[in-house]
Amino acid sequence: MDLFEAEIIQLRKELNQHNYNYYVLNNPTISDKEFDEKLRRLQELEEDHKEMFDPLSPTQRVGSDLTQGFKQVVHQRQMLSLGNTYSLAEVEDFLRRTNASLEGNSIQIVGEMKFDGTSISITYEHGRMVRAVTRGDGTRGDDVTVNVKTIRSIPLELQEGDYPDSFEVRGEIVMPWASFDALNKEREFNEEPLLANPRNAAAGTLKTLNSAEVSKRGLDAYFYYLLGENLPFKTHYESLQALRRWGFKVSDAVAVINNLEEVKNFVDYWGEERKKLEVATDGLVFKVNDYAQQRFLGNTAKSPRWAIAYKFQAERALTQLKSVSFETGRMGVITPVANLEPVLLSGTIVKRASLHNEDIIRQLDIHENDFVYVEKGGEIIPKIVGVEIEKREADSMALQFVDTCPVCGTKLVRNEGEAAWVCPNTYGCKPQITGKIEHFVGRKMMNIDGIGEETVEQLYTVGLVKNIADIYDLTNDKLTIVGRIGDLTANKILRGIKASKDVPFERVIYSLSIPNVGETVSKKIAFAVGNMDKLMSITVDELVTIDEIGNVIAESIVSFFADERNKEIVARLKAAGLQMAISADAMAAKSDKLKGKTIVISGVFEHHSRDEYKKMIEENGGKNSSSISKKTDFVFAGANMGPAKLEKAQSLGIQIINEDEFLKMLE
Ligand code: IVH
């Protein structure tokens, strides 16, 4: 071995140790600067000694942006889930049951934290990571090794130790609150939809097809399960200690428990302490400690009989209602929003909560100034779940829904069978007008770059754009008289307007904001009807013959086009050169290969985007649906399919097909 080789090996060893000290023990022994210097030195040496390349070198933790799709791998041992309960009484039952079936042999339980992330199975051979696989459907998962390698707290190579030649370790990949908050801040800045909770964020990140990006997301992992042939341990607890010795992050919230009393203490203690942890947890897990007893108890089809998860109730806070604001949306729907006395809930301050509609307010029986319970079930948007009646002021009145529009003052209407109160002043109520203009220019509609919420507001206020057709009368001169719109922005807007004239017919329909006509319905109608002239004179009877179009939608369309104002707007859009008929290409792409099939598409795909696949499904006569039910014909699964969906599909016996299989179907 030459000197450089020895230095490379030494540096790798040192850097592994420093990663471990920093990310697992939380106890760094060198400065970040020193660490970076060593890492850079190793990078240089590896660059000059390509023959020494090692995919598990600490230099490989930064990932690459060339990740290909994920290979599906069959788990060597099935990945089961856990039986759940929210009640301590059921945990008692579990203890009694297991005790009874073990006929008086004393049992020991291990209590653990239940981490709220996404599970992972990692195989090590001769102390080196060989494969990391997601749970998938429990039988097959995605090989996400490239991404898992970037998680600094997970050892790539184990330090010397008494580990077996080959073993599998399972744990939870989590996104710590700090990383989650930072990620959402960035998304907010980029006007991207926020991630609901750290679990979704962790699962989504793990399936990202860019390991360099994964490397930056600050994921972490806790390990709780060791599997292998002829393991030298008799109990689960011993295995956890061993995992910790070998360099894995094992939570401190682990205890051997001998009786019910100790279970209760464990629940009380960690039920509070967990709030101080830097990662999300959603419960505790109780496992029979002794392996022989575990084997004796065995598994059901879904979960082991030797373990149970006790889930925490969502966190609640009590706070006072200060007032209710009523907001008018694009379609005139009035949404009540509760303004609350700010209260700390699961680490964030809550000031507002949606009250949804009048029925919900009635059900909750909220009065003015009431003290209300807000809950955040692991999601970002809190909801009001109840009222503390004892704290109600004697003379406080039940909350009244407004009867006139809070913006334009028009008397509200509520249609039979519907929950929403609506402002009928469609053409005179400002948020309805500007909301429709904003919708029109949006990405999935006419996609006019350069016009956002603020610009719409300005254009409306100065009187330049009072409806969607006015957009096509804009000129550079007109735009630049508006404050804050410079020449550059004006040109960008005009380019966007020009490009919108090529947007396909189905999106033109969607952009009109016809009540009850969303993206999918617009496509259906575009293909079935063919052009705008026909659509404008169509009858309800004709419309309901179209698959999926019922009376409500049909009547909504007919009355929309019966209104002279809408007719005029569409005529102006036509004169401006928008696509008013389905294109020959779109028609040609159509087949009825998927006729009558209800398909749920989920995950990330390699060859086409999810939106493109949705379009293909529709063009071939199929129906897209977002939730799996008995009516689903098959699930079209990509790399990032949620485990809940997979589980559901399996439990209903629904066929799951992959990308290649799908494309074959359409060949
Ligand atoms: S044991 C066969 N222990 O919870 C039992 N699971 O709801 C394997 N989880 O799929 C799981 N913390 O993703 C176990 N301390 C813990 C856990 C834990 C979180 C997750 C895991 C599992 C899910 C079941």
Boltz pocket constraint, residues with backbone or C-beta under 6 A from the ligand:
constraints:
  - pocket:
      binder: B
      contacts: [[A, 79], [A, 80], [A, 81], [A, 82], [A, 112], [A, 113], [A, 114], [A, 115], [A, 116], [A, 117], [A, 118], [A, 119], [A, 120], [A, 171], [A, 172], [A, 224], [A, 225], [A, 285], [A, 303], [A, 304], [A, 307], [A, 309]]
      max_distance: 6.0
